[in-house]
Amino acid sequence: MNPHQQSVRQLELVADLLKDQYEDAEQFDRVIEQLKSPDQVYEGELEVEMDDGSTKKFKAFRSQHNNARGPYKGGIRFHQDVSKEEVMALSTWMTWKCAVTGIPYGGGKGGVIVNPKELSPTELQKLSRAYAEFLADFVGPWVDVPAPDVNTTPQIMAWMVDAYEGYLKKNNRPIQENTWATFTGKPLGLGGSAGRTEATGLGGFYILEKLVEKLGLTRKKNITIAIQGFGNVGYWFANHADKAGYKVVAVSDSKGGIHLETGLDPVKTLECKQEKGGLSECFCVDGKCDVKGGKIITNEELLELDVDILVPAALENVITKDNAANIKAKAIIELANGPTSPEADKILTDNGVIMVPDVLANAGGVTVSYFEWAQNLQGYYWTKEDVISKLKPLMDDAFEKMWEMKEKEQVSGRMATYMSAVKRVVDTMLLRGI
């Protein structure tokens, strides 16, 4: 099952649970059928002149799923495993993610098939500019608002903004809005928002706090957490969890991970990883990295650790029907997009594992992207404290609505989240007469 088929299957399961709430079943079915496919998917080839003078072509995509509630919104990933089916699925999940927190966007997603580690800085800039020009005719502040994703950065967004503006001028296109609002996740000096760097991990931390509250757990220092993926999102989640008193006992990156039962120091661990290029020597506690007693583990082993909270924060489809039965965590907070297959989800639910799905757990990033967009359009910028004070209530409210639906309908956390999100989108489409 490819990612898009997975997203469609999830929608079908949610539709079955929602259908009885609508008097006109035939009309409801038509809307659900429309939501199974993106409104449009753009494909192209980007030609980039390499440093050696040769020309190389890169396959590029942009999927725009649904804009009933506002402009399409979603990241751009540069990765060798990008596919049309992947960006279609991710754009679908973005629609639900925006609806979960109530921000006025629909879902979009884009990507380029490339391993950016194989490009020089000059080649990466050329590729970024070429992709922005590929997008230029079908994005804009009120049309589609891209952002960073896997292997893309604020600097890449800055190059894209500049290329986008240059394209508009070159083609005599009237500029009526602040073009900076076309891309979010930008550097602060180019209209970026304070707090954006840590927003996804911080939003996930707020979800952790609400989940622990609902479960009636009071002694945070006894709550163990394992995080697969120690990039930006996983790190900031670990950072805030550690500061709040939770015990982060395992983290991993693409090369593997480390397990330290007494808990590790996320800040020092990241410094060690950056210095040594990996985690294998980074058993860091209380600012020191010479601690004994740690164990090197694989990403697969991390998923199966006996911990309270498991946080997949890497790529999709890491929890499948083949390993779901081995998951020992009491709850899973999905900070990656689509890390759990539908088959695995059923196994986990049957085993009593509480799931907070990606479209809720990692919605902090797109929420602060929305704040950035709003600031760009107003030309008025907020402090980091302002941003964080606005993020927490939205995440808390989204969690409360999910939990209320979960208890009322006696469904899993994933189904409760999707039911809330899909219902918002369906209701808007019906109001509009779509």
N, C-alpha and C positions, 0 to 999 in steps of 0.2 A: 504494500500500500504506500503510494507516494504521499508527500505532505499535503497536496491539494485534496487527494481522496480522503485523507485523514480529516481535514477540516470540514469536508462535505459530510462525512459520516457523523462527526460531532454535531453538526447543524441538524441533521435528520433526527438524531436522538433527542435533541432539545425540542425540536418541532413537535415530536410525538407527545412530549410532556406539556407543551403550551397549547396545543390545538383546541382543547376543551374550553379554553378561556375566550374563544372567538365564536360569535354567532354565525358568521359567514365562513364556513369551513373551506369552501371553494376559493374564496378570495384570499384567505390565509395561505392556502396551498400555493397559489400563484406567486405570492410574495416570497415564500420560502424557496420556491423554485428559482426565482430571480436571484436570490441571495446565494445560491450555490455556485454561481460563477461571477467573476469580476465584471464590472461594467465594461472595461477594456483593458487589454494587455498590449503594451508596446514592446517591440523587439527591434534590435538594430546591431550593427557592427561598428565598433569604434576603431578608427585607424590612428595609430600612434607612431610617430617617428622615434625610434630607439636611439640610445646614445651612440651606437656604432653606425648610424646612418640608415639602417634597415627600417622597414615599416612592418608593424605587427598589428593584427586585427584581434579585437576582443569582443565577445558576444555580450550584449547589454539588454536589460529588461526593466520595465516599469509596469507594475500592476496597480490598477485603480479599482478597488472592489465596490465601494458604495459611498455616495455622497449625499444621502438623504438628510443627514443631520449636520452637514457642513463640509468644508473642503476635504479632499483626500489627504491623509496624513500618514507618514511612515518612513522608515529609514532606508538607507542605501548601504548594501554590503559589498565589499570586495573580497571574494573568496573563490577558490578553485572549484568548490562544490555547488556554487550557485546554479539554479536551474529555473526554467519557466514555472514548473510546478511548485517549487519552493516559494517563489515570490508571490504566486497566486494565493498559496496557503497563508503566508505571512500577512498579506494585505487583508485577507478575510479576518484573521485573528486581530488585526489592528482595528477593524470596524468594531468588534466586540470590546476591545480594550478601551477605546475612546468612549463607547457607550456606558461601560461599567462605571467610570468616574464622572460621567455626565458632561464631559467637555465637548464642544461643538465641532466635532470632526467626524469624518468617515475614514475608511481604511485604505492605505496605499503601501506599496513596498517596491524597492528596486534593487538591482544588483548587477555586478559585472563578474564574469567568469575570469578570475585572475588570482594568482598568488602574489599579493603585493610585496612580499618579502623578496621576490625575485626582481623587483624594479628598483632603479635608482631613484633618489628624490626628484630628479628632473623628469624621469619617465612617469613617476606617480603623479606629479603635477599635470603633465600633459594628458594623462588618462582621465584625471578628475575634471579637467576643463572640457575634454571631449564628451564626457558623460553629461556635463551640465548643458552643453549645446544640444546633445541628443534629447534632453528633457525640455528644452526651452519653450517649445511650442505648446506643451500641454501641462505646464506647471505655472504657479503664480500664487500670490497671497490669498486669493479667494477661490483658487482652483485645486491646487495640489501643493502641499508643503513638505518637502523631503527633509531628512535629518540624518545624523550619523547612525551607523549600525556596526556590524562586525567588520573590523579592520578599516573603518573610516573614522576620521578625527575632526576636531574643530578646524584645524588647518585645511583639511580637505574641503570642508564646508566653505571656508573663506575663499579658496580658489574657485569653487563652484559659483558662489555669489558673484565674484568678479567676472567670470566667464559668461554667466547669465546676463548680467548688465551689459557686457560688451556685445552679446548677441542681439539684445533688444535694440541697442543704438545702431549697430551695423545694419539691421533690417528695418530701421525707421519705425519701430514699434513705439506707440505712445506709452509713457510711464506715468501712471496716475496714482500709484501706491508706493510705499517704501519697499523697494525691491529686496531689502534685507529680510523682510518678512516672508520671503519665498523659501528660505532655508532656515532651519533652526539647528541648535547645537553648535553655533558659531563661537569664535573666540570673543571674550568680553569686549575687546577693542573694535569689534565689527558687529555690535548689536547683540552679542550673546547674553544669556541670563546668568546672573550669580546663582550658584547652587546647582547648575545643570550637571556638572561633572559627577556629583555623588547622588543625583536625584533618584536613579533607578534602585540603587542599593539602599538608599535611605527610605524610599517608599516601601521596599521589601521589609525593612526593619520595622516600620510602623505596623505592617501586617503581622509580623512576628509578635509584636507586643499585644495586639488585639487577640491573636490566636491564643496566646498564653493566658490572657485574661479570661477568655471563654472556657478554656480547659481547666480553669481554677488552679493553675500552677503558681506558686508564690515564691519558691526559693530558686531564683534565676541561676545561682551559681551551680545548681545541680542539674540544670537543663543543658544537655550536650547537643552540639550542632556540627554537622559535616557539610562542607561546601565543595561541590564539584565545579571548578572554574574559578580561578583566582585572578581574573582580570579586573577591570574597573568595577563592574557590578558586584562580583563576589567579594572583592576587597572591601568596598564601602559597606556592604552588608555586614561583613565580619568585623570591621572597625567599630560600627555603631553597636553591634551586639556585644562585643567585648567590653566596650565602655559602659554598657548598661548592666554588666555583671554576668552575662551568659558565658558558657564555656565552649569555645570553638576548638574542637579536638582534631579536626582534619580539614585539609584544603588540598586542591590539586590544580594543575594546569595541563596543557596538552601533552606534556612529557611524563606525567605521573603525579603522585601526591605524597603527603606525609601525614602520619597519624601520631598524635601525642595525647595520651589519655588524660594527662593533667591539665590540658588546655594550652594553646599557643598564643603568642603575641602577634596579632595581625600586622601591626605597623612595622615591627622589626622583621617579621617574616617577609613582607614585601620588599623591604630594603635589601635583605639577603638575596632574595630571588633576583632582583635587578642587578645586584653586584655579581652573582655567580651564574646567572643565566638559567637557573632552574631551582626547584625546591628541595632537591635531594639532600642538601647539607643545611637546611634551614629549620632546625628544630629550636625555635626561638621562644624564650619565656623571660618575662621581666627585663626586656632589653638586651638579653644575651643569647647567643646562638651556639653555645657549646654544651647544650643540655643533652644528657644521655637518656636513653629509654624510649626514644621515638622510633618509629618504624616507617620505612619506605613502602608505599602501597601503590597499586595501579588505580586508574580511574574506575575500573569495574569493581575493585575491592572496596573503594570508598563508598560506592552506592549501597553496599551490603553491610556496612558497619552497624553495630548495635548502638544507635544514638536516638535521641528524642526527636530531633528535627533534621531532616535531610533537605539540602538546598541545591538542586541542579541549576547551575548558573553558567553552563557552557552552551553546547549546541543542541539541536533537536534529536528526538528519538534515541535517547540513551537508556531509558527505562522501557523495556519491551516485555512481551509475553515470556521471553526466555529467562529474564532475571527478576521479574516483578515479585514472584513468590518468595524470593530470597531477601526482599527489602524488610529490614527490621525496625525502621524508624516508625514512630507513632504518627508523625505528620510530615508532609512534604510541602515546601513552599517553592513553587516553580519560578525562578528568576530568569531562566532561559526561555526561549520561544519554542513551544511544542516538544518538551523533553520526554513526554510520556505518550506512548501509543494508546489508542482506544482499548486494545486488548489488555494491555498492562493496567490501564485505569480500572477496568472491571475487576481484575484480580486484586488490586490494591483496595478497592472499595469493599469487596467481599471479605478481605482480611482486616477490615476496620481501620485502615490507614486514612487519616484525615488529609484531604488534598485542598490546597489553595492554588488554583490554576494560574498559569502565566498571565492571562489577560487581566487578572486582578493584581497578582503579586508584583509584576514588573511594570505596572502602569505609572509609577512615579516619574519615569523618564519622559513619557509622552505628555504627562500633565505639566511638567516644568517646560517642555517644549511649547506647549500651549501658552504658558505664561510668557515665554520669550516672544512668541508671535504677537501676543497682545501688547507687550511693551514696544515692539518694533512699530506696530500700527499707530500707537499713541505717541511715539517718540518720548516716552517717559519711562525711566528705569528704576527698578526696585533694588533694595539692599538684599543681601543673602538672608537676613533675618526675616524680611518681608516674604521672600519666596518660600522659605521653610514654613512660616506661619500659615501660608495659604495651602501648602501641599498636605500637611498633616490632616486637616479636617476633611479634605476630599478623600484621602485614602481611608480614614477611619469610617466615614459615611458609606463608602463603597463596601467595606468589609461588613459593616452592620447590615446593609441591605442583603448581601450574600448570605449571612448567617440567619437572618430572618426567613429568607426563602428556603434555606436548607432545613430549618426546623419546621416550617409550615408544610412543606411538600415532602419532607422526609426523603430527601435526595442527597447525593454527594455534594461536596463543596464545589466541584467542577460544574455539575449540572445546575446547581443553584446560581452560580456566577453567570453561566451562559444563558440561563433562563431570564435573568434580570436584563442582561445585555441585549439579547436577541429581541426580547419583548419591546424594549425601548426603540430599537431600529424598526421593527415591524409596525409599531404604533405610529411612528413618524411617517413611514411610507404610506400607511393607510390614510393618515390625515392629509397627506399631499395628493392622494389619489393615484399613487404609483401602482 
